[in-house]
Amino acid sequence: MPIRKPEFRSIFRALKSRNYRLYFTGQGVSLIGSWMQSVAMGWLVYRLTHSAFLLGVIGFTSQIPSLFLGPLAGVLADRMDKRRLLLIIQAGFMLQASLLAGLVLTDRIGVPSLIGLSLWMGLVNAFDVPVRQSMVVQLVERPEDLANAIALNSMMFNGARLIGPSIAGLILAAAGEGVCFLLNAVSFTAVIGALWAMKPVPGIVSRKRRIGAELRDGFRYAWGFLPIRSILTVMALISLFGMSYHVLLPVFAKEILGGGPHTLGFLMGATGVGAVFGAFAMASRTSPSGLEKVLPAAGAVFGLGLIVMSFSRSPLFSYAVMAVIGLGMMTFMISCNTLIQTLVDEDKRGRVMALYAMAFMGTTPLGALLVGSLADRIGAPAAAAVGGLLCLVCAAWFLRKLPQIRREAHPVWISRGYAGDVSEGMEAASEMTTPKE
């Protein structure tokens, strides 16, 4: 069809902005290292302990700070220069990876130090996500490129998810976990250099009142606007029940599929393949209109994938299923992120994106503990199936609220000039409307 060609060419349109191009390149290199560390950390913990529960503990400590510190990070993101904040944050990540590499390479690593360094990463990450997510809008020169930049971010994230684990699997087999951690530390020089090279871009900042008052304003705004409240809720629930599946992958790779570190790398790499495909499809979109329908469908695909994965005993079939899981997961995440970023008021962006980080990353560690404990009792396959089933329930809940969400979201997009057949979306919403009880 004739419209496909220009849509494909426009996939990378946000890269025309110099600052975003620098960020995309530097962050892409750094993320490859981060995914290498993620795979190596899971393999190291399981090699030392042979415990699915401790895999859950490491996942918990690396993400739980986002649940408590996320709101504070959002206030800082709305008050301060985001580029300077990110420079400090990336330096914190580099130091953590360097210490981890040193302890492993000198054979002085133990479970307490693993938990401590995992908690350190979680503390830094609690500030990283809200600041980075809210800065994207300042990096693109044209507001209409924001949705494309969000999709490209996810494409970059999952391109790294494809490359990093594959490299990590080879390095784990040849040189061990310490080298993966060391390479991750070096990779942070790319994003730090990119941030230094950016031209400062002024952004809207909130009035500097007491932190408590600004926190209340952020919560009140997000909770009072039905589309944002619903998106954050379904994100939190699916993150809690489904996103923690990755802590079980070392168990699947070794115990269920009878493989080794290369199998773990291929499982995560296959997820990246599906996720990149989903990100490409999302980047070709020119309007946020319609994403509210894509969101529950993607959540359902993700949940079904987890259920099917629980029955697989074939490595090749498992790789294919992981690709489907990656596709559903990434389409769901991009839909949530894009919908929120295009609906939120600019002066509250940092605080709302902090709530987004809490919904996504803050609930995942609770899910990691839950799935780790459940896997110890009923086995990893059954735990994955339970998580997938609960994701299907969450997607159905969002679908039921869709008519109300669309009625409130479309006027906001119209007022902000986002392209797309909004009138068609409004008509569809009217047709779907059901009487209130």
C-alpha positions as CSV (number, residue, x, y, z in Angstrom):
1,M,0.0,0.0,0.0
2,P,1.3,3.5,-0.8
3,I,1.2,4.8,2.8
4,R,3.7,2.1,4.1
5,K,6.8,3.6,2.4
6,P,6.6,7.1,4.0
7,E,5.7,5.6,7.3
8,F,8.8,3.4,7.3
9,R,11.0,6.3,6.3
10,S,9.6,8.3,9.2
11,I,10.5,5.7,11.8
12,F,13.7,7.5,12.8
13,R,12.5,11.1,12.4
14,A,13.2,12.1,16.0
15,L,16.9,11.5,15.3
16,K,16.9,14.8,13.3
17,S,17.2,16.5,16.6
18,R,20.9,16.8,17.6
19,N,20.4,16.4,21.3
20,Y,18.2,13.4,20.9
21,R,20.6,11.8,18.4
22,L,23.5,12.2,21.0
23,Y,21.3,10.7,23.7
24,F,20.2,7.8,21.5
25,T,23.7,6.8,20.6
26,G,25.3,7.2,24.1
27,Q,22.4,5.5,25.9
28,G,22.3,2.7,23.3
29,V,25.9,1.7,24.0
30,S,25.4,2.0,27.8
31,L,22.3,-0.2,27.7
32,I,24.2,-3.0,26.0
33,G,26.5,-3.1,28.9
34,S,23.6,-2.9,31.4
35,W,21.9,-5.9,29.8
36,M,25.2,-7.8,29.9
37,Q,25.3,-7.1,33.7
38,S,21.7,-8.1,34.2
39,V,22.3,-11.6,32.6
40,A,25.6,-12.0,34.4
41,M,24.1,-11.1,37.7
42,G,21.3,-13.6,37.4
43,W,23.7,-16.3,36.4
44,L,26.1,-15.5,39.2
45,V,23.4,-15.6,41.9
46,Y,22.0,-18.9,40.6
47,R,25.5,-20.4,40.3
48,L,26.4,-19.5,43.8
49,T,23.1,-20.3,45.5
50,H,21.0,-22.5,43.3
51,S,18.0,-20.7,44.8
52,A,15.0,-19.2,42.8
53,F,14.1,-17.3,46.0
54,L,17.4,-15.5,46.1
55,L,17.0,-14.6,42.4
56,G,13.8,-12.9,43.5
57,V,15.6,-11.2,46.4
58,I,18.2,-9.7,44.0
59,G,15.4,-8.6,41.7
60,F,13.6,-7.1,44.7
61,T,16.5,-5.1,46.1
62,S,17.5,-3.7,42.6
63,Q,14.1,-2.2,42.1
64,I,12.2,-1.6,45.4
65,P,13.8,1.8,46.0
66,S,11.7,3.1,43.0
67,L,8.6,2.5,45.0
68,F,9.7,4.8,47.8
69,L,12.0,7.3,46.2
70,G,10.2,7.7,42.9
71,P,8.0,10.6,44.0
72,L,11.0,12.5,45.4
73,A,12.9,11.9,42.1
74,G,9.9,13.3,40.2
75,V,9.9,16.5,42.2
76,L,13.7,16.9,41.6
77,A,13.1,16.3,37.8
78,D,10.5,19.1,37.8
79,R,12.8,21.5,39.7
80,M,16.3,21.0,38.4
81,D,18.4,20.7,35.3
82,K,17.7,17.2,34.1
83,R,21.0,16.9,32.1
84,R,23.1,17.6,35.2
85,L,21.0,15.2,37.3
86,L,21.6,12.4,34.7
87,L,25.3,13.0,34.7
88,I,25.4,12.4,38.4
89,I,23.1,9.3,38.1
90,Q,25.2,7.7,35.3
91,A,28.4,8.2,37.4
92,G,26.6,6.3,40.2
93,F,25.8,3.4,37.9
94,M,29.5,3.3,36.7
95,L,30.8,3.2,40.2
96,Q,28.5,0.3,41.2
97,A,29.4,-1.7,38.1
98,S,33.1,-1.1,38.8
99,L,32.9,-2.3,42.4
100,L,30.9,-5.4,41.3
101,A,33.5,-6.2,38.7
102,G,36.4,-5.8,41.2
103,L,34.8,-8.1,43.8
104,V,34.0,-10.8,41.3
105,L,37.4,-10.7,39.5
106,T,39.2,-10.9,42.9
107,D,36.9,-13.8,44.0
108,R,35.7,-11.8,47.0
109,I,32.0,-11.7,46.1
110,G,29.3,-13.2,48.4
111,V,25.5,-13.1,48.8
112,P,25.6,-10.1,51.2
113,S,27.7,-8.0,48.9
114,L,25.5,-9.0,45.9
115,I,22.4,-7.8,47.8
116,G,24.2,-4.6,48.9
117,L,25.3,-3.7,45.4
118,S,22.0,-4.6,43.9
119,L,20.3,-2.2,46.4
120,W,22.8,0.5,45.4
121,M,21.7,0.0,41.8
122,G,18.1,0.3,42.8
123,L,18.7,3.5,44.7
124,V,20.4,5.1,41.6
125,N,17.8,3.7,39.3
126,A,15.0,5.2,41.4
127,F,16.2,8.6,40.2
128,D,17.3,7.6,36.8
129,V,14.0,6.6,35.3
130,P,11.8,9.7,36.2
131,V,14.6,12.1,35.1
132,R,15.4,10.3,31.9
133,Q,11.8,9.8,30.9
134,S,10.8,13.4,31.6
135,M,13.8,14.7,29.7
136,V,12.9,13.2,26.4
137,V,10.5,16.0,25.5
138,Q,13.3,18.5,25.9
139,L,15.6,16.6,23.5
140,V,13.3,16.7,20.4
141,E,13.0,19.9,18.5
142,R,9.4,19.3,17.3
143,P,6.6,18.4,19.7
144,E,5.1,16.1,17.0
145,D,8.2,13.9,17.2
146,L,7.7,13.1,20.9
147,A,5.8,9.9,20.4
148,N,8.4,8.8,17.9
149,A,11.2,9.5,20.3
150,I,9.5,7.4,23.0
151,A,9.1,4.5,20.6
152,L,12.8,4.9,19.5
153,N,13.8,4.8,23.2
154,S,12.1,1.5,23.5
155,M,13.6,0.3,20.3
156,M,17.1,1.3,21.6
157,F,16.4,-0.4,24.9
158,N,15.4,-3.7,23.3
159,G,18.0,-3.5,20.6
160,A,20.4,-3.5,23.6
161,R,18.3,-6.3,25.1
162,L,18.9,-8.3,22.0
163,I,22.7,-7.6,21.7
164,G,23.7,-7.5,25.4
165,P,22.4,-10.9,26.5
166,S,23.8,-12.6,23.4
167,I,27.3,-11.1,24.1
168,A,26.9,-11.9,27.8
169,G,26.2,-15.6,27.1
170,L,29.4,-15.9,25.1
171,I,31.5,-14.0,27.7
172,L,30.1,-15.9,30.6
173,A,31.1,-19.2,29.0
174,A,34.6,-17.9,28.0
175,A,35.6,-15.5,30.8
176,G,33.0,-15.4,33.6
177,E,30.7,-12.8,35.1
178,G,33.4,-10.4,36.2
179,V,34.3,-9.4,32.7
180,C,30.6,-8.7,31.9
181,F,30.5,-6.3,34.9
182,L,33.7,-4.6,33.9
183,L,32.5,-4.0,30.3
184,N,29.3,-2.5,31.7
185,A,31.3,-0.1,33.8
186,V,33.2,1.0,30.7
187,S,30.0,1.4,28.6
188,F,28.8,4.3,30.8
189,T,31.5,6.5,29.4
190,A,29.4,6.6,26.2
191,V,26.3,8.1,27.8
192,I,28.3,10.4,30.0
193,G,30.1,11.8,27.0
194,A,26.8,12.2,25.1
195,L,25.3,14.2,28.0
196,W,28.4,16.5,28.2
197,A,28.2,17.2,24.4
198,M,24.5,18.2,24.5
199,K,23.4,21.8,24.1
200,P,21.4,22.9,27.2
201,V,17.7,23.1,26.4
202,P,15.5,25.2,28.7
203,G,12.4,23.4,30.0
204,I,9.4,24.3,32.1
205,V,10.0,23.9,35.8
206,S,7.5,23.8,38.6
207,R,7.3,26.5,41.2
208,K,9.6,25.7,44.0
209,R,7.3,25.2,47.0
210,R,7.7,22.7,49.8
211,I,8.4,19.2,48.6
212,G,5.4,17.8,50.4
213,A,3.0,20.2,48.6
214,E,4.5,19.4,45.2
215,L,4.2,15.7,45.9
216,R,0.5,16.1,46.8
217,D,-0.1,18.1,43.7
218,G,1.4,15.4,41.5
219,F,-0.6,12.6,43.2
220,R,-3.8,14.7,43.0
221,Y,-3.4,15.5,39.4
222,A,-2.6,11.9,38.3
223,W,-5.4,10.3,40.4
224,G,-7.9,12.9,39.3
225,F,-7.5,12.3,35.5
226,L,-9.1,9.0,34.6
227,P,-6.9,8.1,31.6
228,I,-3.6,8.6,33.5
229,R,-5.0,6.9,36.6
230,S,-6.2,3.9,34.6
231,I,-2.9,3.6,32.7
232,L,-0.8,3.7,35.8
233,T,-3.1,1.1,37.5
234,V,-2.9,-1.4,34.7
235,M,0.9,-0.9,34.4
236,A,1.4,-1.5,38.1
237,L,-0.7,-4.7,38.1
238,I,0.8,-6.2,35.0
239,S,4.3,-5.3,36.3
240,L,3.5,-6.9,39.6
241,F,2.1,-10.1,38.2
242,G,4.0,-10.6,34.9
243,M,7.1,-8.5,34.4
244,S,9.1,-10.4,37.0
245,Y,9.1,-13.5,34.8
246,H,12.8,-12.7,34.0
247,V,14.0,-13.7,37.5
248,L,12.9,-17.3,36.6
249,L,14.8,-17.4,33.3
250,P,18.0,-18.9,34.9
251,V,15.8,-21.7,36.2
252,F,14.1,-22.2,32.9
253,A,17.5,-22.2,31.1
254,K,19.2,-24.7,33.4
255,E,16.5,-26.9,35.0
256,I,13.6,-26.9,32.5
257,L,15.5,-26.6,29.2
258,G,18.7,-28.4,30.3
259,G,21.0,-25.6,29.0
260,G,23.7,-23.3,30.3
261,P,24.6,-19.6,30.2
262,H,24.2,-19.5,26.4
263,T,20.6,-20.7,26.7
264,L,19.9,-17.9,29.1
265,G,21.4,-15.4,26.7
266,F,19.3,-16.8,23.8
267,L,16.1,-16.6,25.9
268,M,16.7,-13.0,26.7
269,G,17.9,-12.2,23.2
270,A,14.8,-13.7,21.8
271,T,12.7,-11.4,24.0
272,G,14.7,-8.6,22.5
273,V,13.9,-9.7,19.0
274,G,10.2,-9.5,19.6
275,A,10.5,-6.3,21.5
276,V,12.5,-4.6,18.7
277,F,9.9,-5.7,16.2
278,G,7.2,-4.2,18.4
279,A,9.1,-1.0,18.8
280,F,9.5,-0.6,15.1
281,A,5.8,-1.0,14.6
282,M,5.1,1.5,17.3
283,A,7.7,4.0,15.9
284,S,5.9,4.1,12.6
285,R,2.7,5.5,14.2
286,T,2.0,9.2,13.7
287,S,-0.6,9.7,16.4
288,P,-1.3,8.5,20.0
289,S,-5.0,8.1,18.9
290,G,-5.8,4.4,19.0
291,L,-3.1,3.4,21.5
292,E,-5.7,3.1,24.2
293,K,-7.0,0.0,22.2
294,V,-3.5,-1.4,21.6
295,L,-2.7,-1.3,25.3
296,P,-5.0,-4.1,26.5
297,A,-4.4,-6.2,23.4
298,A,-0.7,-6.1,24.0
299,G,-1.2,-6.9,27.7
300,A,-3.2,-10.0,26.7
301,V,-0.5,-11.1,24.2
302,F,2.1,-10.8,27.0
303,G,0.0,-12.8,29.4
304,L,-0.8,-15.6,26.9
305,G,2.9,-15.8,26.1
306,L,3.8,-16.5,29.7
307,I,1.2,-19.2,29.9
308,V,2.5,-20.9,26.7
309,M,6.1,-20.6,27.9
310,S,5.2,-22.5,31.1
311,F,4.4,-25.6,29.0
312,S,7.4,-25.5,26.8
313,R,10.3,-28.0,27.1
314,S,11.9,-27.3,23.8
315,P,14.7,-24.6,23.6
316,L,13.8,-23.6,20.0
317,F,10.1,-23.3,20.8
318,S,10.9,-21.4,24.0
319,Y,12.9,-18.9,22.0
320,A,9.9,-18.4,19.7
321,V,7.6,-17.9,22.6
322,M,10.0,-15.5,24.3
323,A,9.9,-13.4,21.1
324,V,6.1,-13.2,21.3
325,I,6.4,-12.3,25.0
326,G,8.9,-9.5,24.1
327,L,6.5,-8.2,21.4
328,G,3.5,-8.0,23.7
329,M,5.6,-6.6,26.6
330,M,7.2,-3.8,24.5
331,T,4.0,-2.8,22.7
332,F,2.3,-2.6,26.1
333,M,5.1,-0.5,27.7
334,I,5.3,1.9,24.7
335,S,1.6,2.3,24.7
336,C,1.5,3.2,28.4
337,N,4.5,5.6,28.1
338,T,3.3,7.4,25.0
339,L,-0.2,7.8,26.3
340,I,1.0,9.3,29.5
341,Q,3.6,11.6,27.9
342,T,1.1,13.0,25.5
343,L,-1.6,13.5,28.1
344,V,0.4,15.0,31.0
345,D,0.7,18.7,31.7
346,E,4.3,19.9,31.1
347,D,4.9,21.3,34.6
348,K,3.9,18.0,36.2
349,R,5.8,15.7,33.8
350,G,8.6,14.8,36.2
351,R,6.2,13.8,39.0
352,V,3.8,11.9,36.8
353,M,6.7,10.0,35.1
354,A,8.0,9.2,38.6
355,L,4.6,7.6,39.3
356,Y,5.0,5.8,36.0
357,A,8.4,4.5,37.2
358,M,6.8,3.5,40.5
359,A,4.0,1.6,38.7
360,F,6.5,-0.1,36.4
361,M,9.7,-0.6,38.4
362,G,8.4,-0.1,42.0
363,T,5.9,-3.0,41.8
364,T,8.3,-5.4,39.8
365,P,10.5,-6.1,42.9
366,L,7.4,-7.1,44.9
367,G,6.5,-9.4,42.0
368,A,10.1,-10.7,42.0
369,L,9.7,-11.8,45.6
370,L,6.2,-13.2,44.9
371,V,7.3,-15.2,41.8
372,G,10.5,-16.4,43.5
373,S,8.5,-17.7,46.5
374,L,5.8,-19.2,44.3
375,A,8.4,-20.9,42.1
376,D,10.0,-22.5,45.2
377,R,6.6,-24.0,46.2
378,I,5.0,-24.9,42.9
379,G,7.8,-24.7,40.4
380,A,8.9,-22.1,37.9
381,P,6.6,-23.2,35.0
382,A,3.5,-23.0,37.2
383,A,4.5,-19.7,38.7
384,A,4.9,-18.2,35.2
385,A,1.5,-19.6,34.2
386,V,-0.2,-18.0,37.2
387,G,1.4,-14.6,36.3
388,G,0.2,-14.9,32.8
389,L,-3.3,-15.6,33.8
390,L,-3.4,-12.6,36.1
391,C,-2.1,-10.4,33.3
392,L,-5.1,-11.5,31.2
393,V,-7.4,-10.4,34.0
394,C,-5.8,-7.0,34.1
395,A,-6.0,-6.5,30.4
396,A,-9.8,-7.3,30.5
397,W,-10.3,-4.8,33.3
398,F,-8.7,-2.0,31.3
399,L,-10.7,-2.9,28.2
400,R,-13.9,-2.6,30.3
401,K,-13.0,1.0,31.2
402,L,-11.9,1.9,27.6
403,P,-15.0,4.0,26.6
404,Q,-14.6,6.4,29.5
405,I,-10.8,6.6,29.0
406,R,-11.2,7.5,25.3
407,R,-13.9,10.2,26.0
408,E,-11.5,12.0,28.3
409,A,-8.2,11.5,26.4
410,H,-9.2,12.6,22.9
411,P,-10.1,16.2,23.7
412,V,-6.6,16.6,25.3
413,W,-4.9,15.4,22.1
414,I,-7.1,17.7,20.0
415,S,-6.1,20.7,22.1
416,R,-2.4,19.8,21.8
417,G,-2.5,19.4,18.0
418,Y,-1.5,15.7,17.8
419,A,-2.1,14.3,14.3
420,G,-4.5,11.4,13.7
421,D,-8.1,10.7,13.0
422,V,-9.3,11.7,16.4
423,S,-12.9,12.2,15.3
424,E,-13.1,8.6,14.3
425,G,-11.8,7.6,17.7
426,M,-14.5,9.7,19.4
427,E,-17.2,8.1,17.3
428,A,-15.9,4.6,18.2
429,A,-15.8,5.6,21.8
430,S,-19.4,6.7,21.6
431,E,-20.5,3.4,20.1
432,M,-18.7,1.5,22.9
433,T,-20.3,3.6,25.7
434,T,-22.4,1.7,28.2
435,P,-24.9,3.1,30.7
436,K,-23.5,3.8,34.1
437,E,-24.8,1.7,36.9
